[in-house]
Amino acid sequence: MMNLIFSFFNQPAFIVGLIALIGLLSQKKNRTQVINGTSKTIIGFLVFSIGSSAIASALGILGPAFESAFNLQGVIPTNEAVIALVQDKFGTSMALIMAFGFIVNLLLARFTPLKYIFLTGHHILFMAGLLAAILTVIGFNGFALIAAGAILLGLTMVITPALVQPFYRNVTGSDTVAMGHYNALTYCLAAYLAKKFGDKSHSTEDVKVPKGLDFFRDNVISTAIVMLIIYIVTFFLADPAAIDKMSGGQNILIFAIITAMQFTAGFVIVLQGVRMMLAEIIPAFKGFADKIVPNAIPALDCPVIFPFAPNAVIIGFLASFVGGIVSFLILPFTGLALIIPGMIPLFFVGAAAGVLANAQGGLRGVLIGCFFNGLILNTLPALLLPLLGSLGYSNSTFGDADFVFNGILVGNIGKYTGQIGIWGLIIILLLIVFGLNFKKSSKKLPH
């Protein structure tokens, strides 16, 4: 049973497919519409996942090459590496926290104004694993462990999309979809800084290109060229033996070109998968919302926002990358562990932050907001590393801001106040979330 629960929640395509199915059935759609809508939702999500995997694979090659090219040594923030270790020790607790956390999410969405249903399965998995590990060390076990972990997980699943939604809505123009990605901290910061210091009238999508460089107007071609330059420079500066091992003996130039094009192909596939999935899940989700959680909003993975500003995706990544490098240069003087910029979080988070920042402050806002996004994204994991070291994971740390923030918050409250402090945190957060109902109702009362 635990394996079934774990496997189900580890396949987000099944989750979005199930919700599409429930939504279509609740609208009394005919058999053909139900089969088509459910299947296309799952297929669209899988297309989107294939594209994301292609991007991650290409960045997985770039990371070690970058380390070799610039003689870097340190810890690379990698969610998957930490969670693999956590699963060995806390697998059962993690699966139960995931399952009951999703139920808490549905209940909170049903009975509070925060109508978000978090559908990014791998992030639910990562947060469940983080909470299972830290709460166990604090002293939780049995029912108390699952209850506390599930409630905290469910709370993050409605609070983090709610924090980002004002900026997300500014991009999409509606509340049909929300951000289901645990980087609310840096998304909000990047968008806020962009609004404060940027210029909304000069969008990244309006960048003027000389006539002789008209091909740059095509975001697919511009993405390919930018990534091609990055890969060629990095590969030629890296140790030839390291590149030879990664490429299986291919010519360095050819390997750089193919890998850059693989990245670009993944980018194109992501955009296509997102369009296909949204075309099906949003109408289907209306039925789910009407019957189970009125006015529910699906919170989906960060690449869903990429099609709204493709130029901002690449510019946001590059600005975040620069911020990550600056963090890397500063960390040795702080006494903290040296964190090597992780290409995967810097791209995905930087890209999404770029789209959010562009809507608030245009090109200048993207450059400023995403620089600080990268700076913080690469610095925060160094603050979590001592806590993970006490759990036996001294060479691994999470790469996304909300995992780090929640780990530090829950870990330190537990360290200084024990279990009572954690229950106090849970009560405070629940009072805030449910208290929004009273705040909302009070606005409707006559004065």
Summary of the structure (lengths in Angstrom):
residues: 447
radius of gyration: 21.9
end to end distance: 54.8
largest distance: 76.6
contacts: 1703
relative contact order: 0.17
helix: 80%
strand: 2%
